Amino acid sequence: MPAPLAVRDAVLDGQTVGLRCERGVIAELGPGVKPRSGEETLDAAGAPLVAPLLNGHTHAAMTLFRGNGGDLPLMRWLRERVWPIEARLEPEDVYWGARLACLEMIRTGTVRFWDMYWHPAQTARAVRDSGLRATIGGPLLDAAGGHPPEQLRQAALRDLEELEGLGPGIGRALAPHSIYTVSEGLLRWAGEQAAERSLPIQIHLSETETEVLECIAQHGLRPTAYLDQLGLLGERTVLAHGVWLDRAEMELIAERGCVVVANPAANMKLAVGGVFPYPAAREAGVAVGLGTDGAGSNDSLDLLSELKTFALLQKHEAGDPSAIEAMEAWEVAIGRRAPPLGATPLDIGAPADFLLLRGGALELSVGGLAEDLVYAAAGSVVETTVVGGRVLMRGGEVAGSEEIVARAIERARRLGLK
């Protein structure tokens, strides 16, 4: 259990406030709150105090793939660059790739993320050792053949068992990759297991128009209706991308209580040919989060940079500068617009997860804070990152950074990626 921690002279909603953490939660917050004798104290010196960022979709260990295959379309990138190398992944590759991802997220203000990748227990180990929080699932794929269905199902159940007990910051999920890589039988099984075990499901959906057209040709349904028919849509379902959703699909997603996570930078880099229609999703009542996707397809895990891309792209696509306002975009980035993702609010009794921004940061020196965070800032404005009352970054420094980078480079070289 972390020792008590206090913050003094921070600015929250225009007021100078103090904050106290006890047993990993926020015990006091507001004007007049002072550190107690002997408590570890962070002096904000007038810097902003904000809620932490939440990355709703990534493949953390793909930091090892950064800078490789960046000029290929999605399916060629997967088939020629990603899948052949992933077939040679060792557990330690995933651990150190995920440690590098966690380091980047700590430095840029993300404290919770949703991950889908191989050797999920190694990602969980990296999250635990870094002090972050994550919901993790090992990907299910079988449409290309190779392994017998029963072998894949048993492997998925083993992954869930290995994730259990790895710490309070680790959530478990089932993670069928997509409708084009997972058979109907395995998709249906994943939905049944998720319902039986009260687990979330995360899956890529409608990332490309080809995916949609092939689904209609094969099943007579658009992808969302197909997943619903198989029992995969519900209040614990997280759908990544959603670029090619139509109105009826968004209404179905809202009715079922699913979350859609937009990943604009990766979609633009892979040239998927469309933009997640946020204004229409909002009108339909869809819960929306923001993700970076993996560092192989983005290539950044800086969610503040992603936030600017998200907001500007929505305005551009709609031809309307008011398509999304700064505060609304900020709420998407911290998970407030998608409660199932597990956002941590700045409230008494909530987990003590928060950020102190860099006092005197030029990007935050003029204008409203929400506007500056969305349109001017990047992750470099984060000065201090606290998770569960533990200080993971202080003054822009994270302990052990040099070793993490060196070990990740070693693993990338082993795979021929460096």
Residue pairs with C-beta under 8 A, 6 or more apart in sequence:
1 23
1 24
2 21
2 23
2 24
2 388
2 389
2 390
3 39
3 40
3 389
4 20
4 21
4 22
4 27
4 36
4 39
4 40
4 389
5 20
5 21
5 39
5 40
5 41
5 42
5 352
5 386
5 389
5 390
5 391
6 18
6 19
6 20
6 21
6 33
6 34
6 35
6 36
6 39
6 40
6 41
6 42
7 18
7 19
7 20
7 41
7 42
7 44
7 49
7 354
7 356
8 18
8 34
8 35
8 41
8 42
8 43
8 44
9 16
9 18
9 43
9 44
9 45
9 46
10 16
10 17
10 18
10 19
10 44
10 46
10 47
10 48
10 49
10 356
11 17
11 44
11 46
11 47
11 48
11 49
12 29
12 48
12 49
12 50
12 346
15 30
15 31
16 31
16 46
17 29
17 30
17 31
17 33
17 49
18 28
18 29
18 30
18 31
18 32
18 33
18 34
18 35
19 26
19 28
19 29
19 33
19 49
19 354
20 26
20 27
20 28
20 29
20 33
20 35
20 36
20 39
21 27
21 352
21 386
21 389
22 389
23 389
24 351
24 352
24 388
24 389
24 390
25 349
25 350
25 351
25 352
25 389
26 346
26 347
26 348
26 349
26 350
26 351
26 352
26 354
27 348
28 348
29 346
29 347
29 348
35 41
40 391
42 356
42 384
42 386
42 391
42 394
44 356
44 359
45 359
46 359
47 356
47 357
47 358
47 359
47 383
48 356
48 357
48 364
48 369
49 346
49 354
49 355
49 356
49 357
50 334
50 346
50 354
50 355
50 357
50 369
50 373
51 334
51 336
51 343
51 344
51 345
51 346
51 353
51 354
51 355
52 109
52 110
52 111
52 112
52 334
52 344
52 353
52 354
52 355
52 385
52 387
53 108
53 109
53 110
53 111
53 303
53 304
53 333
53 334
53 355
54 110
54 111
54 112
54 113
54 289
54 290
54 303
54 333
54 334
54 335
54 341
54 342
54 343
54 344
55 105
55 110
55 112
55 113
55 114
55 290
55 291
55 292
55 301
55 303
56 113
56 114
56 238
56 240
56 259
56 261
56 289
56 290
56 291
56 335
56 338
56 341
57 114
57 116
57 202
57 238
57 240
57 241
57 261
57 263
57 289
57 291
57 292
57 293
58 101
58 113
58 114
58 115
58 291
58 292
58 293
58 294
58 295
58 301
59 115
59 116
59 117
59 293
59 294
59 295
59 296
60 97
60 98
60 101
60 102
60 113
60 115
60 117
60 123
60 126
60 134
60 294
61 89
61 93
61 94
61 95
61 97
61 98
61 101
61 117
61 118
61 119
61 122
61 123
61 126
62 97
62 101
62 117
62 294
62 295
62 296
62 297
63 97
63 98
63 100
63 101
63 104
63 295
63 301
63 408
64 93
64 96
64 97
64 100
64 408
64 411
64 412
64 415
64 417
65 81
65 82
65 85
65 294
65 295
65 296
65 417
66 295
66 296
66 299
67 299
68 81
68 296
68 417
69 77
69 80
69 81
69 82
69 296
70 269
70 299
72 80
72 81
73 270
73 271
74 207
74 208
74 270
74 272
75 210
77 270
77 297
81 296
82 296
85 415
85 416
85 417
86 118
88 415
89 118
89 119
89 415
90 414
91 119
91 121
91 122
92 122
92 411
93 119
93 411
93 414
93 415
94 117
94 118
94 119
94 122
94 123
94 126
95 119
95 122
95 123
95 125
95 126
96 126
96 404
96 407
96 408
96 410
96 411
97 408
97 411
97 412
98 115
98 117
98 122
98 123
98 126
98 127
99 126
99 129
99 130
99 404
99 407
99 408
100 404
100 405
100 408
101 126
101 295
101 301
102 126
102 127
102 130
102 132
103 130
103 398
103 401
103 404
103 405
104 295
104 300
104 301
104 302
105 111
105 113
105 132
105 301
105 303
106 130
106 131
106 132
106 385
106 392
106 393
106 398
107 379
107 382
107 385
107 393
107 396
107 398
108 301
108 302
108 303
108 304
108 378
108 379
108 380
108 382
109 303
109 304
109 355
109 379
109 382
109 385
110 132
110 301
110 303
111 132
111 133
111 344
111 353
111 385
111 387
112 132
112 133
112 134
112 135
112 335
112 341
112 342
112 343
112 344
112 353
113 132
113 133
113 134
113 135
114 134
114 135
114 136
114 173
114 202
114 238
114 261
114 291
114 341
115 123
115 134
115 135
115 136
115 137
116 136
116 137
116 138
116 139
116 173
116 175
116 177
116 202
117 123
117 136
117 138
117 139
117 294
118 138
118 139
119 138
120 136
120 137
120 138
120 159
120 162
120 163
121 159
121 162
121 163
121 166
123 134
123 136
124 134
124 136
124 162
124 163
124 166
124 167
124 170
125 166
127 133
127 134
127 136
127 167
127 169
127 170
128 166
128 167
128 169
128 170
130 392
131 169
131 387
131 388
131 390
131 392
132 169
132 387
132 392
133 169
133 170
133 171
133 342
133 353
133 387
133 388
134 169
134 170
134 171
135 170
135 171
135 172
135 173
135 200
135 202
135 342
136 163
136 170
136 171
136 172
136 173
137 159
137 172
137 173
137 174
137 175
137 202
138 155
138 156
138 159
138 175
139 175
139 176
139 177
140 152
140 156
140 174
140 175
140 176
140 177
140 182
140 186
140 190
141 176
141 177
141 181
141 182
142 149
142 152
142 181
142 182
142 183
142 186
143 180
143 181
143 182
143 183
144 181
147 155
149 183
149 185
149 186
152 186
153 186
153 189
156 174
156 190
156 193
157 193
160 172
160 174
160 197
160 199
163 170
163 172
164 172
169 387
169 388
171 200
171 342
172 199
173 199
173 200
173 201
173 202
173 238
174 190
174 193
174 194
174 199
174 200
174 201
174 202
175 201
175 202
175 203
176 182
176 186
176 187
176 190
176 201
176 203
176 232
177 203
177 204
178 203
178 204
178 205
178 207
178 211
179 187
179 203
179 205
179 211
179 215
179 223
179 226
179 227
180 211
180 214
180 215
182 190
184 230
187 227
187 230
187 232
188 230
188 231
190 201
190 232
191 201
191 230
191 231
191 232
192 231
193 199
194 200
194 201
194 232
194 234
194 236
195 231
195 234
198 236
199 236
200 236
200 237
200 238
200 340
201 232
201 234
201 236
201 237
201 238
202 237
202 238
202 239
202 240
203 227
203 232
203 237
203 238
203 239
203 240
204 239
204 240
204 241
205 223
205 224
205 227
205 239
205 240
205 241
205 242
205 245
205 260
206 212
206 222
206 223
206 224
206 239
206 241
206 242
206 243
206 244
206 245
206 249
207 240
207 241
207 243
207 244
207 267
207 272
208 243
208 244
208 272
208 273
209 244
209 272
209 273
209 274
211 223
211 244
212 222
212 223
212 244
215 221
215 222
215 223
215 226
216 222
219 226
221 229
222 246
222 248
222 249
223 249
224 233
224 239
224 245
224 249
224 252
224 253
225 248
225 249
225 252
227 233
228 252
228 256
233 252
233 253
233 256
233 258
234 256
234 257
234 258
235 256
235 257
235 258
235 340
236 340
237 256
237 257
237 258
237 259
238 258
238 259
238 261
238 289
238 340
238 341
239 253
239 258
239 259
239 260
239 261
240 260
240 261
240 263
240 291
240 293
241 260
241 261
241 262
241 263
241 267
241 272
241 276
242 253
242 260
242 261
242 262
242 276
242 281
243 267
243 272
243 273
243 274
243 275
243 276
244 274
245 253
245 260
245 276
245 277
245 281
247 280
247 284
250 277
250 280
250 281
250 284
250 286
251 284
253 260
253 281
253 284
253 286
254 284
254 285
254 286
254 287
257 287
257 340
258 286
258 287
259 286
259 287
259 288
259 289
259 338
259 340
259 341
260 276
260 281
260 286
260 287
260 288
260 289
261 288
261 289
261 290
261 291
261 338
261 341
262 276
262 278
262 288
262 289
262 290
262 291
262 310
262 332
263 290
263 291
263 292
263 293
263 298
263 306
264 275
264 276
264 306
264 309
264 310
264 313
265 292
265 293
265 298
265 300
265 305
265 306
265 309
266 292
266 293
266 294
266 297
266 298
267 274
267 275
267 276
268 309
268 313
269 297
269 298
269 299
270 297
275 313
275 314
275 317
277 317
278 288
278 310
278 314
278 323
278 324
279 314
279 318
279 320
279 323
279 324
281 288
282 288
287 337
287 338
287 339
287 340
288 332
288 337
288 338
289 332
289 335
289 337
289 338
289 341
290 303
290 306
290 307
290 310
290 332
290 333
291 306
292 298
292 300
292 301
292 302
292 303
292 306
295 301
298 306
300 306
302 378
302 379
303 333
303 379
304 333
304 373
304 377
304 378
304 379
304 381
304 382
305 378
305 379
306 333
307 329
307 330
307 332
307 333
307 373
307 374
308 374
308 375
308 378
310 329
310 332
310 333
311 324
311 326
311 329
311 374
311 375
312 375
314 323
314 324
315 321
315 322
315 323
315 324
317 323
326 368
326 370
326 371
326 373
326 374
326 375
327 370
328 337
329 374
330 370
330 373
330 374
331 337
332 338
334 343
335 341
335 342
335 343
335 344
336 343
336 345
344 350
344 351
344 353
344 354
346 354
351 387
351 388
352 386
352 387
352 388
352 389
353 386
353 387
353 388
354 386
355 382
355 383
355 384
355 385
355 386
356 382
356 383
356 384
356 386
357 364
357 381
357 382
357 383
358 364
358 380
358 381
358 382
358 383
358 396
359 383
361 377
361 380
361 381
363 372
363 376
363 377
363 378
363 381
364 372
364 373
364 376
364 377
364 381
366 372
367 376
373 381
382 393
382 396
383 393
383 395
383 396
384 391
384 393
384 394
384 395
385 391
385 392
385 393
386 392
392 398
409 418
412 418
